[in-house]
Amino acid sequence: MELWLAILLIILALIGGLAGGFFIARKYMMDYFEKNPPIDENMLRMMMMQMGQKPSERKINQMMSQMKTQQKSKSAKKKKK
């Protein structure tokens, strides 16, 4: 086998591996964040206190439900495409 062909095959395999790894890692992270959102009730409570609002349980529950609804609508839109 000629040297240029071997080098070309190595480069193509490297590019294919990088592209495949990128898309697999992207899919894994999107699924992970969908199942484990980065913001929880304690973080919301702290953010509201920093903004000068007194967080009530009702407000926190309402905000969490809105965030979950938005995540579900985004994932539903992506699945349709």
N, C-alpha and C positions, 0 to 999 in steps of 0.2 A: 504494500500500500504506500502511496506517495505521501510525503511529509505534509504537503499543503492540504491534502484531503483529511489527514488525521487531525491537523490543527483546526480545520473547519468543523469537523464533527465534534471536537471537544468544546469549541466555542458555542455551537448550536445546543449541545447538551447543557452547558452552563446557563445559557439564556433560558432554555426551557425549564430547567430546575428552579431558577430564580422566579420566573413568572408563576409556575405552579405553586411554589412555596408561598409567594405573596398572596395569591388568591385563597389558598387553604387557610393561612393565618388570618386573613381578613374575615373569612366566613366564621372561623372559630371565635374571633373576638366579637363579632356582631351578635352571635348566638349567646355568648357569655354575658354581654351587657344587656341583652334583652331579658335574660333570666335573673341577672343580678344588677339592678340599676345602681349607678354610682351615688345616688342621693337617697338617704333614708330619713326617717322622721327626726332623728337627733340633729342631722345636718340642717334640715329645714328650720328647726327650732332655733338653732344657733344663727342662721342667716337672718331670720326675722328679728331676733334680738339685736343683731348688729345694725339692722336698718332702723331700729328704734321702735319696732312694733312689739306689742306684747302678744306672744303666740298663744292662742287657745287651741285646745284639742280639736275643736270643730274646724278651725281654719287649716290646721295641719292636715287633718284627714281629707278635707276638701282639696287641698293642693296636691296631696299624694294621689287621690283618685283622678284628678285632671292629668297629672303626669302619666299615670298608667294608661289612661284613655288615649293620650297622644301617642304613646309608644305603640299601642295596639293598632291605631289607625295608620301609623307609618309602616308598620310591618305588614299590614293588610295591603297597603298600596304597593309595596315592594313585591309581594307574592303575586299580585295581579300582573305585573310587568313581566 
